[in-house]
């Protein structure tokens, strides 16, 4: 921004991200990352045998085996989620940042090719999400432009099922 460049940023919302992580794929990703096999076995034991049941109006449902989702409310949950999404950056040229289930992708925009490149990365991110059982909620995603100069052209990035993202533009004066 000190050089007068603009940065287009897309904030991505993954719907129910911690609940959708498939255990078998998570364990495979951890194993191929080079982690010691004892840690993979330990994580497998933490996830194995988990069940859920529901109580409605005094009636208790049958137990159902849980095959996806990471434990929430513990240190382990976000760590396992990050291990699962650790390959999200592959094939993405823009800068991508993760913190737990929050994702931001951004790029310096100098010309229309940079806009096209960021859109292509959003398309690849959507493909990654579909392949990895993650659901992007386009209505909660937002495109933000950071710049020191007024830009009249609106942001027109799209994601997922091709819905236009909500957008804002911030102009900073120093």
N, C-alpha and C positions, 0 to 999 in steps of 0.2 A: 504494500500500500504506500510505502514511502516513495516508491518510484512511480506512483500514479496508476499502478496496475489494479485490476479488479479481481476479486476472488468470488467464484460461484461455489456455494456450499449446499449440499443436500443432506438434511437430517432424516435418517431412516428409522421408521418404527417397525419393529418385528412384533407381531401380535402373539401373545402368549408364548414368547420365545423359550422360557425355561420349561414350559410344559410339553413342548413339541420335540425335544431332543430324543431321537430313537436310541435306546441303550446299545443295541448291537452296532450301529454305525459309530456311536461315540467311542465304544471300546476299540473298534477297528482303527479309528483316527488316532487314538492315544497310542495304540500299539505301533502303527507305522511311523509315528513321530520320533521313534527311537527311545522312548521312555523304557526304563527297566521293566522287564516282564513281571516282576513282583508287584510293581505299582499297578500295572494293568489288572493283575489278579485281585489286588486289594480293592480297586474301584469296582470290579465285577462283583465282588462279595458285598460291597456297600449297596449296589443296585439290585442284587438278586433277592428274590423273595418278597419284594415290596408289594403290598396290596392296598386297595382302597375299598371303602364301603361308605354308604350314605344312609343317614337316618332322616326320615321324613315322617312327621306326625307319629312318632313313636315306633314306626316300622323300620327295621334295619335291613338293608339290602344284603345280597350275597357278596362275599369278597370277590374282587376282580383283580387279577394279576396286573401289575403296572409294567409296561414295556417301553415307556417313553417318559421323558421328563427328568430333570435333575432336582435333587433335594433343595427346597427353598428355606430361607431362614437360617442358613448355615454358611460358613466360609467355603465349604466344598461346592455348593451349587454354582456360584458365579465362576469359580475356577474350572469346573467341568464344562460349563457353557462356553467359556473362552477357549478351552481345549477343542471343543466341537467346532467353533467358528474360526479357528486359527488359520484355516486355509482360504478365508474369504477374499484375501488380497490377491490371490493368484489370478492372472490375466487382467488385472485392473491396473491401468496406468496412472490414474488419479491418486491422490493421497487419501488413504482411508484410515480412520481411527476408530477404535473400539474401547468401550468401557462397560463391562458387564453386557447387558443386552442393548446398549445404545450404540448406534453406528452413524458416523459422519463421513461423507466423501466430498472432497473439494479439489479445485484446480484453479490455477491462475488463468485468467481469460485475456488473451491478447487479440485474438481474431476468431472468426467463425469456425475455423478448424478445431480450436480449443473447446468451443461449445459442443461441436459434434463429437469430439473425443470424450467429453464428460457424459454426454448422452449415451454413447456406446458403452461406457463403463457402467452406467446405470442399467442398461439392458443386460450386460453380463452379470451384474449383481442380482438382477431379477432371475436370471437363469440359475445362478448358484443357489439362490433361496429355494427355488422349485426343486432342484436336484437334492437339496439337503433338508427337505421337509420343513423349511422355515417359511412363514407367511408374512409378507410385507403388507402393511396396511397403508395404501396410498393416501387415504383421507387424513392420516395422521403424520404423513411425511411433509417436509417443508423445504422449499428452495429459498436460499437467502443469498443476496448479493452484497458483498462488502466492497466499497469503493470510496475514493475521495472526490470523484467527479460525478456529475449527474449523468445518468444513462437513461434515455427515454425508452429504449427497447425493453419490453417486459421479459421476465424469465419464462421460458416455455419448456421446461424439462418434464419428462413423463417417466413413469415407472410402473412395473407390474402389468396390469391389464390396460396399459396405455392411458390411464387417467392423468390429467394435468395436475401437477403438484401445486399446493398452496405456495404462495411466494411473497417475499418481502424484499425490499431494497433498503440498505442503510448507507447513507452518505456521511462520511466523516470529514470534518474540517479541523485542520491542525493549525 
